Amino acid sequence: MPPEPRVLNMNRLGAILTGEADPPVYSLFVYNANPVASTPNVGKIIEGLMRDDLFTVVHELFETDTARYADIILPATSQLEQRDLHKPYGHLTLQYNEPAIEPLGEARSNWDVMRALAKGMGYDEPWLQADVDEIIEELLEASRPQNTSLQGITLERLKAEGAIPLTLSEEEQVPFADGVFRTPSGKVEFYSAQALAKGYDPLPGWVPEVESHVQEREIVPVDERLPLLCPAAHHFLSSSFGNVGVLKEKERFPRLWIHPVDAQKRDIRSGQLVRVSNERGWCRLVADVSEEVREGVLATTTVWWPMFSPDQRNVNWTTSDRLADFNGGSTFYTNLVLVEPSVEP
């Protein structure tokens, strides 16, 4: 893809929009994402979205928290309105998505919007104007020689049958059932030459988290700030489905699990609104005093849309946009916070 585009890490979106990027970002196109709900250090992201010189377009089905900061909102199609190819996720079947209805109103799929943008920007490569089925067929044809699991799977069959099992031997249906791993030795490697070549420790090791009591012992008394874990909610998928009424009812409300010992120290009771905060920001959650979490640890599920949360904030007002030391991942689980009974303004 000449010229090679600039790559920016979404986990640093707030920093990118507030000065980290050089040259600066002056336009933002958001699709299949809701960063004001699900990306770390949201306060910084909102600061960036509020810039007068940033032009933001959000392509969405719903008025998400992020869409509220858009200069233009483009209507997106749902799965019921578009053709698509679904790769396996937890199963072994390739699926063709046949639309049930025509797109409503002016809604367009991601691909149709990209095609229109490409045409408007003067890009004339033929594939940029290809039909969805043409793209799916080309992907299958190009992938089949390198991917034996696609043998016998064609666009024609997919359209006729809807879903086709991948061509896998019985041994291949369970990962690593043959005991062979994708490493130079073919074994589980405790010493990794591949990691060493990339500048990482070749042996499993432990170093204190950047935000931990080990690092902060000289700054804050140990019993003041607690690590906050944020596992996924049972009824949302990241921020997807976070606006569905029946699923919100099942999740009940944004809550904070806290051990009875920690709650007693802070005069916190179940059902009470508490303020969770650190140097990045704060949010309010409903306390759930429970032994489901161990003493010295807090937990809250994600991702509640801020608009459905107390004060229209969620836990990502407190999470760090610091990147992990391995491949630049997120550090949602490295998060020390203060928790105290909420004092209404």
N, C-alpha and C positions, 0 to 999 in steps of 0.2 A: 504494500500500500504506500507508494511514494506520493508525497513525502510522509515519513513516519509521524503520526500525530503525537502530541504531548499527552502523557498519562499522568493523571492526578488521582490520589488515593481518597476515595469517598469518606473514609474514616476521619479525614482531616478537612472536611468540607467547611466547617466554621472558620478555621485558620486560613484556608484557601480564599474564602470570600472576604476576609478582613485583612489581607495584606501579605500572606505567605507566598502566594503565587507570583512569579515574575516571568513574563509580563502578567499583569492582573487579569482576572476573569471579568469580562464585561457582559457576558450573556450566559444564561443557564437554562438548559432544556431538561425538564424532569419528567420521566415516564417510568412506569413500573416501580415507583419508589415514593416514599413519604418521609423524607429526611427530618422534617420538623417533629415527627413522632419517633423515628427509629434509629436516628444517627446520633453518635455521642456529642456531648457538649452543645446541646441545642441552643442555649442562650447565645453562643457565638454565631451559630448558623443564622438565627433570627437577626442578629446585628448585621450580618452580611446581606441578608435578603432585604433589609430596610434601606440599603444604599440607593441613593437617587440615580447613580450611574450604572446600576445593574439591571439588565432587561431579563426578566424571568418568564418562561413559558412552562406551563404544567399541562401535560396531556393525561387526562384522568376520566374515570367513570363517576367519581364522587368528589364532593367539595371537601377535600382533606385539609388538615391543618396547613400543609405546605401550599395547597392551592390558594389559600387565603392571602398568601404573599405574592401571588403571581400578577404580572402585568397583563397576561393573556392566559385564559384557560381554554384548552382545546378538548372537545368531547371525544372520548375513546370508546371503542367497541368492547363489548364483553365477549366471553368465550362463546356465547350463543349466537354471535353475529359475525364471526370471522373464521376463515379457514386457517388451520395451523397444523403443525406436526408436534406431537407430544412424546418426548423421550421418556424412558422408564424412570420412575422415582419410587423405589420400594417395590417394584415388580419387574417382570421380564418381558414386557410387551411394548411394541411401538404402535402409536395410535394416530389416526388421522382425524382431525377435528372438522367435522362438516357443520357449517352454520345452520341453525334451526330457523332463523329469521334474517331478513335483510337488516343492515345497520339502521338504527333509529335516528331520526333527525339528521344532523350533520356529522354523526360519529364516524370516525375512521380508525382503522387498525394502525398499530405501530408501523407496519411495513408501508402502508399507503401514505402515511404522513412522511416517512423517510423518502419515499419516491417523489412526493411533491416537493419536499425541500431540495432534494438533489436536482430536480429539474429547474426549480427556481434559482438555484445557485450556479447553474450552468454546467453541471457535471453530465457528460454525455456517454459514459460507459454503458453499454447495452444492458448489463445485468442490473443496473440501478433502476431500470424501468420494467424489469421482468415481472410477470404475474406470480402470485404466491405459489401456484402449482408448479410453475416452471422452476422456481427456486428450490422447492422440495424435491423435485425430480433430479435436479442437478446435484443437490447435496447427497442424495442416495447414490447416484451414479459415481460421484467422486469419492465417496466414503467406502463403498462396497469392496474395492480391491484391498484396502487396508483393514477392513473390519469384517471378519468372517461371520459375525453374528447377523449381518444384514443380507446374507445370501438368500436369494429368492424373494426378498421383499422389494416390491416395486410400487410406484405411485398408483398404477392401475389396480393392483391388489388391495392397497390400502383404502382406496376410494370405494372399492366393492365390498371389502370385509370390515372396514372400520378399525380393527385392531388385529395385529399379527404378532404371535410370539417370536422372540428373537431366536435365531438358529444357534442353540447352545447345546453342547454335550452335557450329559448328566453331571460330569465332574465340574464343568464350568459354571453350573447353576449355583454352587456354593463357593463364594470367594475363597481362594487359597486352600481348597479342599485337598489338593494334591501336595500341600506343604511347600510349594514353591512360591517365593515372594519376588517382587520386582526390584531386587537389589543385585548388585554385581555378583554376590556370592549365591543368590537364590535363597538365602536364609534370613531369619530375623537377625538384624545386626545391632549388637550393643555398641560396637565401635563403628561409626559411619564415616567412611572416607568421603562419601558424597557431601555430608554436612561439613566436613573439614574443608573441602574444596570451595565451599560457599562462604567460608569464614566463620562457621559456627563450631562450638565445642563438639568434637566427635563422640564424646561420651555423655550419657545422661548425667546431668548435674543439677544443683539447686543454688539459686542466688535469691536473696530477699526481693520481694516485689518492690517496685519503686514507691508505691503507696502502701506502707505496712508499718506496724509498730516497731519493727526492727529499725526502719529508717527514721521514724519519727520520735523515738524515745526521748530525745533531747528537746523536742519542741512541744509536744502535747502529752499530757498524762495518758497512760495506757487506757484507762477506763473511760475516756471521753469519746474518742472516735472509734467507730466499729466498721469492719468490712461489710459492704453491702453486696450481696449476690442477687442477680436478676435472671432467674431461669424463665423459660418460655411459659406463657399461659397455656392452659389446656384447650381453650376454645378459639384462640387467635393464631394466625400464622405470621409471625413478625407483626406488622401493623395491618395485614390483610384480615378482613372480617371484623376489624375492631369497631365498625359502625353498625354491625348487624344486631338489632335489638334483642333477639332471643339469645344470642351468644353473650352479649353484655350481661343479660340477666343471669346466665349461668356462671359467669365470672364474678358476679355480684358487684364488686367495687374495687378500686385500686387500694390494695392493703399492704401493710408492712408486718411481716412475721418477726416477732422479737421474743427471746427467751424470758421466762418469768423473773429470773435473777436480774437481768439487764433492765427489764421493765420496772422492777421495784426500785432499783437505784435511781431511775429517772422519773419516778412517780407517774408511770404510764399505765393506763388500763385498757383492756380490750374495748373496741368500739370508739375509742377516743381519736380525734384528729391529731396527728403529730406532724412536726416539721422536720424534714430530712434535708441536710444542707452541708455544703463544703465551699471551698473558694470559687468553684465554678458556678454554683447556683443552688437553688432549693426547689422543693416541691412539698406538697402536703399529701399524706396517705392516712388511711384508717388503720390503727394499730390492731393486731391480732396477737395477743399474748399466748404463746404456744411453745410446747417442748418439741415441736416439729423441727425447729432450728436449734442448734447447740448454743450454749452460752458463749457470748462474745461475737456472735455472727447475726447479721440481719439479712432478710430476704424479701424480695418483692417480685411479682411476675410481670412480664412484658408481653406485648407492647400496647398499653392503653393509649388511645388517641388523647392528646392533651385537651381537646375540646370537651371530652367526657370525663375529665379528671378535676379534682378540686383545684381551683385557681387556674385552670387550663394549663397545667404543667404536668409533666410526668417525670419518671426517674432519670431520663436522659438529660435533664437539666443539671444533673450532678455527675454523670459518667464522663470519663476522660477520653479525649481524642488522641492521647499518646499512642504511638504505634507499638505493637509487640515486637520483640527483638528477633522473631522468626517470621520472615516473609511479610512483614508489614501488616499483620492482622490487627483487629481491634483489641482493646483492653477493658471491655465492659466490666469484667469481674475484678479488676484492680481498682477499687473505689472505697476510700475511707470517708465516712460521713458522721456528722453529729445528728443525734435524734433527740427531740425534746417535745414536751406537750405543746401543741399549737396555741399561740396567743393571737386571737383574731384581731386584725387591724381596726 
